[in-house]
Amino acid sequence: MAPVTIRNIHKFFGALEVIHGIDVDITDGEFVVLVGPSGCGKSTLLRMIAGLESITAGEVRIGDRVVNNILPKNRDIAMVFQNYALYPHMTVAENLGFSLKLRRASRAVVEEKVRNAAEILGLSELLSRYPRQLSGGQRQRVAMGRAIVRDPQVFLFDEPLSNLDAKLRVAMRTEIKKLHQRLGTTIVYVTHDQIEAMTMADKIVVMRNGIIEQVGTPLDLYDRPVNTFVAAFIGSPSMNFLKGRLVLDNGPRLELPDGQRLALPGDVPASDGRQLLYGIRPEHLHISDEGIEMEVVVVEPTGAEVQILGRVGGQDITAALRSRHLPKPGESIRLAFDPNFVHLFSESDGHRI
């Protein structure tokens, strides 16, 4: 196990800068997820840690070593890719032990490490099979096992579950989390799926356009997003944002364009008339006769809840309701907004107020 320290990392492809001076501290044994939309630079950053991409400027440390100019094979890391990269002509056992054979490990050492990895990942009954005889989830476990046998200081995962179906992704998330709890090895994990990030990470690094927007625990990011980008990216369904202006008569209120008013926390640090974005998550809305009017557009029953897409004050909004209330499109319902769960952002720059 080892910490990973990233200091003022820049990456250029020709004249195009794709990583803009990033700093990240990953402690020994921590599970850190790099998350963000496609093209934000998360995979490039992971590949720089691995040594598969050169570093234009800045420094990467693994443990107490600066690894900028160290070859990938000498960094004491193991990487699990999206496409598994298994050798089709080798059995599961041969795939698991191949890197050890390249290191000229003894046959006894190879067999012991392969056996241990197979037991951890439930592959003991599959050691004689070839990759073509395995399911997608089994192939992914073999790819993980091939990393485990190397006993690295750091595991690097590059969107390893994106090729799996939805049910298998959920199962493999659990497998990877259990693996981390059992081995205690430092893990840096890249995904664009915020549900993966929320359910697996000790710490999440949210990226956009080659910069870091926010770093924190999953609940830190969920409960106190620093801006509208993080607020919208973390959480599913996404947070609602309603535009309006602050009015201070009879307590602070947000006045929507149609004149309806929403209650605000009493300590709003903003001046009368200021334009705000009122953020509230769909699960923090509920039906109430004393609520404000919402025009129903689409109703989506998911089983555990009913998601209602509609319009309030001429603006789109989603409510995730636990009740089995199923209004019809075109109907109007009334929704209550709990001010204790409100997030306020500046309309001009999207930063949290």
N, C-alpha and C positions, 0 to 999 in steps of 0.2 A: 504494500500500500504506500501511496505517496500523495502529497498535495500537488496541485497544479496551479501555477501562478502565471497570469498573462498580463503583461505590462505594455501599454501604449502601442498595441499591435496595429500596423497598417498593412494593407495589401492592395497593390496595383496590378491590373492586367493592362499593360501598355500605359496609356494615359488615363485609364479609367480606374478610379479608386473605389474599391468595393468594401473595404473594412477601414473605418475611420477612427483610429486611435482608441481601441477597446482595452479596458482593464477588467479582469475577472480574477477573483480569488476562490479556489476550490480546495476545501480542507481535506485532510487525510480521511478516506473512507466515505466521503460525501457523494450523494447521488444528485448530480446537477443536470438539468435539462435545458438545452438551448432551443428556444421555440420562437416561431415567427412565420410570416407568410413566405411563399416561394420567392427566392431571389433576395432574401434579406441578409445573406452572408453567413448563416449558421453552419452550413456544411463546409464552406470555405474555411471558417475558423477551426472546425474540427479537424480538417485535413492539414491545417498548419500545425496543430498540436501533434498530429500523427507523423508529420514530416513528409506528407504527400504533396504539399504545396509549400513553396518557398515563402519566407517572411520578408516583406519589403522593408519594414522598420519595426522596432520594438523587440520584445524579449518574451520567450516562453521558457518556464522552468518546470521540470518534473522532479519532485524532491528538491534536492539542493543543486541540481545540475541545470545550467542553461543548455537547451537542446537545439537551438537554432540551426547549428551546423552539424548535428549528429544524425546519422542515417536512421531511417525508420526502424530497421531491424535491431538497432542498438539503443533504442529509447525505452525499452522494457515496457512496451504497451501492446495491447491486443485489440484489433478492430473487427467489428462485426458489421458487414455491409448489408445493404438492402436486398441484393440479389443472391445471397448465401455463398456464392463462389465455391461450391463443392467440386471436387474432382470426380467426374462421372464414372471413371474406370476403377475407382477405389471403393472399397467397402466403408461402412461407417467407422469401423475400428481403424482402418488405414487412414481415412480422412482425419480422424481425431489425433492420431499419432504422427502425422506427416511432419509437422514443424519440429517435433522432438527428434525425429530421425535425421532431419537436416542439421540439427545441432550435435549429431553423433552421440545421442544419449544411448545408454545400454538398453538392451531388449527388456530387461527386468523393470527398469525405470519407465520405459514407454508403456509397458503393459499395466503397471500399477497406476500411472496417471490416467491412462485411457479408461481403466476400470472405475477409478474414482469419479471421473467426469461423467461417465455413463450412468453411474448410480445417482449422482446429484440430479441429472436431467431426465431420468427415466428412460434411458436408451439401452439398458443392458440386454434386452431381448432383441435389439435391432442391429447389433454390432456386425453381423455377417451380411447385412443387406447393402444394396447399392442405392445411391441417391434416387434413381428412377423408381425405386420400389417404396419410396417414402412419401408421406403427405407433406403439405407445405409447412405445417407446424413442426413435424419431425425434422425436416430439413433445417428449419431455423434453429432447433435445439442442437443439431449437429454443429451448425456454424458457431453457436455459443460454446459448445463443448470444446471445439477446436481452439477457442480463445482461452477457456479455463485451463486446459492442460499446460499452457505456457506459464501459468502462475504469474501474471504481469502485475506491475505496480498500478496500472491504470487500464480500465476497459473503455473503449470508444465505440459507441453504437451510432451508425448513420442510418436513420429511418428504417430500422430492421423489420418493422411490422407492416409496412405500407403495402406489401404484396399479399397479405393475408385477408381472408374474409372477416366480416365484422365480429362474428362470434369467436373466431380463433384469435383475433387481435386482443379481445378482452382476456381470454385465457392466457395468452403469452405475456400480457402486461403483468399478470399475477406471477407467472413463472420468473420473469426478470426481477421483479421486486423481491421474491423469495430468494433468488440467487444472490442478490445484493445483501440481504439480511444474513444469509448463511456465510458468505465469503468476506463481507466487510471491505471489499475492494473499492477504490475510488472509481466512479463511473461518470463519464460525460456522454450524454445521450442527446441526439438531434432528432427533432420531429417538427412537423407543421401542425400536428394534432394537439390542440390545447387540452383535450380530455386525457390523453396520454401523459402530458406534462403534469396536470393537476393530480392524477392518481398515483404517479410514480415518484415524483421528485422530492428530495429534501429541500432543494432550492431551484428556482426557475429563473432563467435569464431570458427576458423578452427582447427580441431584436427587431429592428426595422431599418431598411436602407443602410446597412452596414454600421449602425450604432446600437447601443444598448438603451432601451427605453426605461426598463426597471428591473431590479434584481430583488428577489425576496422569496419567502416560503409561499406555497400555493395559496394559503388563506390570506397572507399579507396582500398578495396581488388581487385576490378576489374582493377583499373587504376594503382596501384602500388603494385603488389604482391611481397612479400619479397623473394620468391624462386619459383622454377619450380613446386613444388607440389601445392602451392596455385594458381599459374598461370594456371595450368592445371585443377584444380578442380573447380575453379570459372569461369563461362562463358560457354555457350553452343551455337555452337560446341566449343570444347576445343581449347585452344591456340595452334598454331603451333610452333614447335621448329626445327630450322635448325642448324646443326653443321657446323662450319667453322672456319677459322683463320682470325685474324685481320691484314689488310694491311693498311699502312698509306700513300702510295703514292697518290698524288692528292686528299687528304682528306681521312678520315677513310672509309674503305670498309670491308665487310665480304666476304671473298673468299670461295666459296663452293668447294667441292671436284672435281667438273667437270670444275672448272675455272670461272664460272659465279660469278659476284660480285654484292653485294647489298649495297646500300647507308646506312650510319649510322649517327646518330646525331654527330655534330661537337665536342662535349665535352666528347667523350668516354674516361673514365679513365682507359685505358689499354695499354699495350705495344705491339709493332709490333710483329706479329707472335703468339700472345696469342690465345689459343683455346677458342672459345665462343659458347654459344647457343643463337641464334637469335630468339626471340619470337615475334610473331605477330598474332593477332586474325583474324579468317577467315573473319569477316565483315570489316576488314581494308585492304582488297585486292580488286583490281578491274582490269578489262581487259584494256590493253593499248598496242599499237603497240611498245612502248618504254620499255615495261616490260621485264622480263626474262621468259625463256621458261618453260612451265609446260606440262607434258604429262598427258592427261586425262585418269583416270582409271574407275571411277564410277560417274554418274550424278544422283542427287537426287532432283527433283523438289518438293518443299514443299508448293507452293502457293505464300507465301509472298516473297520467295527467292529461288534461285537455289544453292544447295550445290554441289560443284564439288570436288571430291577426286582424287588426282593425285600425281605426283612425280616431284620434282624439285631437280636437282643435285643428283639424286639417293635417295632422302629422301621423305617420305610421307608428304603431305600437303593437307589442306582443305581450299577451298575458298567459302564464302557465298556471292553470288552475287545478287543484287536487279534486275538486268536486266533479261530478258527472254531468254538470250543466252543459247542455249542447244547444246553444242558440243557433239560429239559422242566419246565413249571410243576408245582410240588409237590415237585420234587427238592431236595436240599440240596447245596450246593457250599461249598468253603472259600476264603475270600478273605484275602489278605495286605494289611496296611495299612502303608505305609512311613512311619515317624515323621518322616522328613525333609521330608515334604510335608503335615504336619498343621498345621491352623490351629486355635487354641484361643480360645474366646470365653466371656465371662461369661454364664451362663444368665440372670442377673437383668436385665441391660441390653443384652446382645448385643454389647458392645464387645470388641475384640480384647485378649487378655491378652499 
